[in-house]
């Protein structure tokens, strides 16, 4: 089977639900926690849209979400979509402190997804997009094929590295590439900072609440630039059911999907599928084919 000769769109959804609020946000207010309770409703709306449009997608699911909403998590698998690992309680790996503790959380999330869905994910997305110095090695240890948390490119996958050395009095020293594909992300292609209102004593106020028309313009223009400059690029959108699932934003997503489908040569893929396409293309380049 030949690789796509045009842009690839990967629609990805971080199904955080309540885990985001009671985990890193440390919320104990029923009002704050209820923001996560909207996640399953948004998830159902997204699944209906993807079914109508016949589009495969990738859902990064926390172990806590799988345990709390098993039927919704199983519905994702039943609909033919990819499940990725997203921590257990949306733990930022940098906050875990040691490789032993990070491994424990990684295994706990794997166990939850296995119990609920029978799926062992090949893809990982770090909560808060913060990898620790040990994350890549731990992912290799557990047999992951790709991860999607870094921002060293935008439309082109690349190989992760281990052994980077940070120097403040000399150049950054790049480590060695390893057998783990990076599917890069960007905050500008994430719905959360555009839309979600947050207020906290430490972070201050993040107003969010952008008009969907503004976000639609940004995402369309980014895609248009990719079409021109990286015609075989991978366009990865990161969305959250509790965010994109609001009615007026779902209408925006419907319009965006219709517009992308009308662009010549565009195909839709799971993130895992796009990562494997990169692997095959890299293997072909190495062999001179």
Secondary structure, 3 states (H helix, E strand, C coil): CCCCCCCEEEEEEEECCCHHHHCCCCCCCHHHHHHHHHHHHHHHHHHHHHHHHCCCCEEEECHHHHHHCHHHHHHHHHCCCEEEECCCCCCCHHHHCCHHHHHHHHHHHHHHHHHHHCCCCCEECCHHHCCCCCHHHHHHHCCCCEECCCCCCCCCCEEEEECCECCCCCCCECCEEEEEEECCCCHHHEHHHHHCCEEECCCEEECCCCCHHHHHHHHHHHHHHHHHHCCCCEEEEEECHHHHCCHHHHHHHHHHHHHHHCCCCCEECCHHHHHHHHHHHHHHHHHCC
